[in-house]
């Protein structure tokens, strides 16, 4: 009992003090890293939207905090172990040999980490973006040095090693785009259809509920296709990031209602069948 008390007085108090120091250091870094990153990113991304700055800050902060956690944990272990009379020199030498062996056996892990560093430096995508990577599309929930975590529309979470990402398609970086085709019947007056469609787009862009989501007002770009059942009209316009899907849904709803009022037909596939008789002639 006396020996334990002596050991605690000689080493235990110092261990507790070291633990407290490292815990306080961890919370300080966890608090100040996002602030420092935000200041640096805001200066570099001056003029960009707050949402884009926030995405970049969240992405870099989470990675830097994770790195600091590992560094603090390693330093804490190497600092506290001597209090238990463990020889750090021999331990470090042993860890160096073991690390070399692990490095040779874990080349894919090293590849993932290097790819993750390059992705962060080149700013491929950020937390909160919608992307397609490695054949999977979804919302970026987490970016680490080793993996990227996506959640798709079904709510499924995909964990993708960074080393497997050869091409990344960012759908919501900076801005998003309404890219919509509306089909009308061949008998419709296209000038009238285009005028009505542009009017609906303008009304939606001026609606107080939706106005803030637009960068440019959608409008008819061209007659896009002469299909089997109808003529496709292409509508294009730029929106705030990730808002294009909600806007396209509302636009489809308003166009359908307006076309019904204007008597503009939205076609559907149909087939005429003749049983051995000549088709009727159309007379003017």
C-alpha positions, 0 to 999 in steps of 0.5 A: 500500500505504501509502495503504491502511494509512493509510486502515485506521488512520484508518477501518478500525479504527473500522469494525471497532469499530462492527461489534463494538459493533452485533453485541454489542448485537444479541446482548444485545437478543436475549437480554434482550428475551424476559426483559423480555417474559416479566416484563411478560406474566407480570405482565399475565397473572397467573393464566393457565396457563404454556403460554398465557404462554409462547405470548404471550412467544414471539409478542411476543419474535419480533416485537420481536427482528425489529424490533430487527434492522432498527433496528440494521442501519439505524443500523449502515449510517448510522454506518459509511457516513461512514467511506467518505466517503458523505454521510449527509444527501443519502442520507437525503433520497434515501431519504425520497423513495424511501421515499415512492414505495415507500410509495405503490406498496406500500400492501398491504405497509403494510396487512399491517404495520398489521394485524399490529400490531393483531393483536399488540396485541389478542392474536388468537392466539399461536405454538402456537395452532391457528387458522382464518384466511383460510379456512385452518386449522393450527398457528401457527408464526410471527407477523410484522408482515407475515404469519402462517405456519400448518402444516396437518395434511398438513404444508403450510406456509401463509404468509398476509398479515396484511392478508387476515385479516378473521376469526380463529378460535382453537381453542385459546386458554385451553382447548379442548373435547371436542365429540363425538357418539356414535350408538346404535341406536333399540332401545337403552335411552337411560338405560343408554347415558347411564350407561355413556357417563358412566362411560367419560368418568369413567374416562378423566378419572381415568386418571393418563395423561390426568388432567392434560389435563382441565379438566372431566370430559366427560359426556353433555349431551343426546340431540342428534339422531334420525337416519336410522339411530340416535340421536346422544348429545352429549358435552361437556367442557373440556380443556387447549389442543390436547389435545381431539383426542387425548382424543376419539380415546381416548374413541371407542376406550374407548366402542366397547370398552365398548359391545361389552361391554355389548351396546350397538349402534352403528348403520350405514346399512342398507336393506331391499329387498322384491321385490313382497311385503308387508313382514312384520308385527312381532308382539309 
